[in-house]
Amino acid sequence: MDIETQFNKIAREYDGNRRKFIPCFDDFYISSTDFIAANTPEPKSVLDLGAGTGLLTSFWYKHFPDARYVLTDIAEEMLDVARKRFSGCENVSFEVSDYTADLPRQDFDAVISALSIHHLTDEDKQKLFLRIYEKLPEGGIFVNYDQFCAEDHTTDTWYNSYWEKGLYTSGLTETDIALWKERRKLDKECSAEQEIKMLRNSGFKSVSCIYSSRKFSVITALK
């Protein structure tokens, strides 16, 4: 199955299972966003790439409720869930599109993404980062909440093994885990260190990993 089919298939259960799939959920999503918001001027516009059900945007919205948000995803059923989440919010819009092909035409002060870009090859990651850099104004920010491999193969094997073992005691069903294993076949992870180099090569002047817990890291890049 391709990515669109895989994520449309699990759209309804996606949010409910996030905490089970991501053992560091609160720190990864909530504390990291709190930290960024405490150190970032309020953006007028935010683009969420691979937004899915709008989970990441929901945490940004709590800090910046007056910003204009555009949520993009290739899986329309995932965005249908996001539409329900933000029902009545006139400053949130949705676009079914492939961000590897092009970005929305509007200007944005912030570009964010969660658990999406690791599906791209390194070559496509680099191309995307260049387009994001060009899209942002001076002082704009890109934040990627994603999963990464370790630079060392043995350490990465440990990370993967620990993560998978934890899923079997998380309350997930056998079907949930089987679908996760199928989705994992689509992953093309790089290390956080590699991604930081890509972002610097794209022109970003300040790039940092502000949070990391084994497979999961949050990287910020300022233009």
C-alpha positions as CSV (number, residue, x, y, z in Angstrom):
1,M,0.0,0.0,0.0
2,D,1.1,3.6,-0.6
3,I,1.2,6.2,2.2
4,E,-2.2,7.8,1.3
5,T,-4.0,4.4,1.5
6,Q,-2.2,3.4,4.7
7,F,-3.2,6.5,6.6
8,N,-6.7,6.8,5.2
9,K,-7.2,3.2,6.6
10,I,-6.4,4.2,10.1
11,A,-7.7,7.8,10.2
12,R,-10.5,7.2,12.7
13,E,-8.3,5.5,15.3
14,Y,-5.2,7.6,14.7
15,D,-5.5,10.1,17.6
16,G,-6.6,7.5,20.1
17,N,-3.6,5.4,19.5
18,R,-1.0,8.2,19.3
19,R,-0.1,8.0,23.0
20,K,0.3,4.2,22.8
21,F,2.6,4.4,19.8
22,I,4.6,7.4,21.2
23,P,5.7,6.6,24.8
24,C,7.1,10.2,25.2
25,F,3.9,11.8,23.8
26,D,3.6,14.6,26.3
27,D,7.2,15.8,26.1
28,F,7.3,15.2,22.3
29,Y,4.2,17.2,21.4
30,I,3.2,19.3,24.4
31,S,6.3,20.3,26.3
32,S,8.3,20.9,23.1
33,T,5.5,23.1,21.7
34,D,5.3,25.0,25.0
35,F,9.1,25.6,24.9
36,I,8.9,26.9,21.3
37,A,5.9,29.1,21.9
38,A,7.7,30.7,24.9
39,N,10.6,31.7,22.7
40,T,8.9,32.5,19.4
41,P,7.1,35.7,18.3
42,E,3.4,35.0,17.6
43,P,3.2,33.9,14.0
44,K,0.5,35.4,11.7
45,S,0.3,32.2,9.6
46,V,1.3,28.6,10.1
47,L,1.6,25.8,7.6
48,D,1.3,22.2,8.9
49,L,2.8,19.7,6.4
50,G,1.4,16.1,6.5
51,A,-1.1,17.5,9.1
52,G,-3.2,14.3,9.3
53,T,-5.9,14.7,11.9
54,G,-4.6,18.1,13.0
55,L,-3.1,16.9,16.2
56,L,0.0,19.0,16.1
57,T,-1.9,22.1,15.0
58,S,-4.2,21.6,18.0
59,F,-1.2,22.2,20.3
60,W,0.0,25.2,18.4
61,Y,-3.5,26.6,18.3
62,K,-3.6,26.7,22.1
63,H,-0.6,29.1,22.1
64,F,-1.5,31.1,18.9
65,P,-5.3,31.0,18.4
66,D,-5.2,34.1,16.3
67,A,-2.8,32.8,13.6
68,R,-4.1,31.6,10.2
69,Y,-3.5,27.8,9.8
70,V,-3.3,25.8,6.6
71,L,-3.3,22.0,7.1
72,T,-2.1,19.9,4.2
73,D,-2.1,16.1,3.7
74,I,-2.4,13.6,0.9
75,A,-4.9,11.5,2.9
76,E,-8.3,13.2,2.6
77,E,-9.9,11.0,5.3
78,M,-7.2,12.1,7.8
79,L,-8.1,15.7,7.0
80,D,-11.8,15.0,7.4
81,V,-11.0,14.2,11.1
82,A,-9.0,17.5,11.3
83,R,-12.0,19.4,9.8
84,K,-14.2,18.0,12.6
85,R,-11.6,18.9,15.2
86,F,-11.5,22.5,14.1
87,S,-15.2,22.9,13.2
88,G,-16.2,26.5,13.6
89,C,-12.6,27.8,13.5
90,E,-12.6,30.2,10.5
91,N,-8.8,30.7,10.7
92,V,-8.1,27.0,9.9
93,S,-8.2,25.8,6.3
94,F,-7.4,22.4,4.7
95,E,-5.7,21.4,1.5
96,V,-5.4,17.9,0.1
97,S,-2.0,18.0,-1.6
98,D,1.4,16.4,-1.8
99,Y,3.9,18.7,-0.2
100,T,6.8,16.9,-2.0
101,A,5.4,18.3,-5.3
102,D,4.7,21.9,-4.1
103,L,3.8,24.0,-1.1
104,P,0.8,26.3,-0.9
105,R,1.2,29.7,-2.5
106,Q,0.6,31.7,0.6
107,D,3.3,33.1,2.8
108,F,3.9,31.6,6.2
109,D,5.7,32.7,9.3
110,A,6.0,29.2,10.6
111,V,6.1,25.7,9.0
112,I,5.5,22.7,11.2
113,S,5.3,19.0,10.7
114,A,4.9,15.9,12.8
115,L,5.8,12.2,12.0
116,S,5.6,12.8,8.2
117,I,8.9,13.8,6.7
118,H,10.6,10.6,7.6
119,H,8.7,8.9,4.8
120,L,10.8,10.8,2.3
121,T,14.1,9.8,0.8
122,D,17.1,12.0,1.9
123,E,17.2,13.6,-1.5
124,D,13.5,14.6,-1.2
125,K,14.0,15.8,2.3
126,Q,16.7,18.1,1.1
127,K,14.6,19.4,-1.7
128,L,11.7,20.0,0.7
129,F,13.9,21.9,3.2
130,L,15.1,24.2,0.4
131,R,11.5,25.0,-0.5
132,I,10.5,25.6,3.1
133,Y,13.5,27.9,3.5
134,E,12.4,29.9,0.4
135,K,8.8,30.0,1.7
136,L,9.7,31.6,5.1
137,P,10.5,35.2,5.8
138,E,13.6,36.3,7.6
139,G,13.1,35.2,11.2
140,G,10.6,32.5,10.2
141,I,10.7,29.1,11.9
142,F,10.5,25.5,10.7
143,V,9.8,22.8,13.3
144,N,9.9,19.1,12.6
145,Y,8.6,16.7,15.2
146,D,9.7,13.3,13.8
147,Q,11.1,9.9,14.2
148,F,14.8,9.3,13.4
149,C,17.3,6.5,13.3
150,A,20.4,6.5,15.5
151,E,23.7,7.3,13.7
152,D,25.1,4.0,15.0
153,H,23.4,0.8,13.6
154,T,23.7,-1.1,16.9
155,T,22.1,1.7,18.9
156,D,19.3,2.0,16.3
157,T,18.6,-1.7,16.6
158,W,18.3,-1.2,20.3
159,Y,15.9,1.7,19.8
160,N,13.7,-0.2,17.4
161,S,13.6,-3.3,19.6
162,Y,12.7,-1.3,22.7
163,W,10.0,0.6,20.9
164,E,8.4,-2.5,19.4
165,K,8.5,-4.5,22.7
166,G,6.8,-1.5,24.4
167,L,3.9,-1.6,22.0
168,Y,2.9,-5.1,23.1
169,T,2.2,-3.9,26.6
170,S,0.7,-0.6,25.6
171,G,-2.9,-1.7,25.1
172,L,-2.7,-1.8,21.3
173,T,-4.4,-4.6,19.5
174,E,-2.6,-7.2,17.4
175,T,-4.2,-5.6,14.4
176,D,-3.0,-2.1,15.4
177,I,0.6,-3.5,15.7
178,A,0.3,-5.4,12.4
179,L,-0.8,-2.2,10.6
180,W,2.1,-0.3,12.3
181,K,4.6,-2.9,10.9
182,E,3.2,-2.3,7.4
183,R,3.5,1.4,7.8
184,R,7.1,1.0,9.1
185,K,8.0,-0.4,5.7
186,L,7.4,3.0,4.2
187,D,9.8,4.7,6.6
188,K,13.1,6.2,5.3
189,E,14.5,7.6,8.5
190,C,17.7,9.6,8.7
191,S,19.4,10.5,11.9
192,A,18.7,13.8,13.7
193,E,22.3,14.8,13.0
194,Q,21.9,14.2,9.3
195,E,18.7,16.3,9.2
196,I,20.4,19.1,11.0
197,K,23.1,19.1,8.4
198,M,20.5,19.2,5.6
199,L,18.7,22.1,7.2
200,R,22.0,24.1,7.5
201,N,22.8,23.2,3.9
202,S,19.4,24.7,3.0
203,G,20.4,28.1,4.5
204,F,18.9,28.0,7.9
205,K,21.1,30.0,10.3
206,S,20.1,28.5,13.6
207,V,19.3,24.7,13.8
208,S,18.9,22.8,17.0
209,C,17.5,19.5,18.3
210,I,15.5,20.8,21.2
211,Y,14.1,17.4,22.3
212,S,15.1,13.8,21.9
213,S,14.0,10.5,23.3
214,R,15.4,7.6,21.4
215,K,13.4,7.4,18.1
216,F,11.7,10.7,18.6
217,S,13.2,14.2,18.2
218,V,12.1,17.8,17.7
219,I,14.3,20.0,15.5
220,T,13.9,23.7,15.1
221,A,15.4,25.8,12.2
222,L,15.3,29.6,12.1
223,K,15.8,31.5,8.9
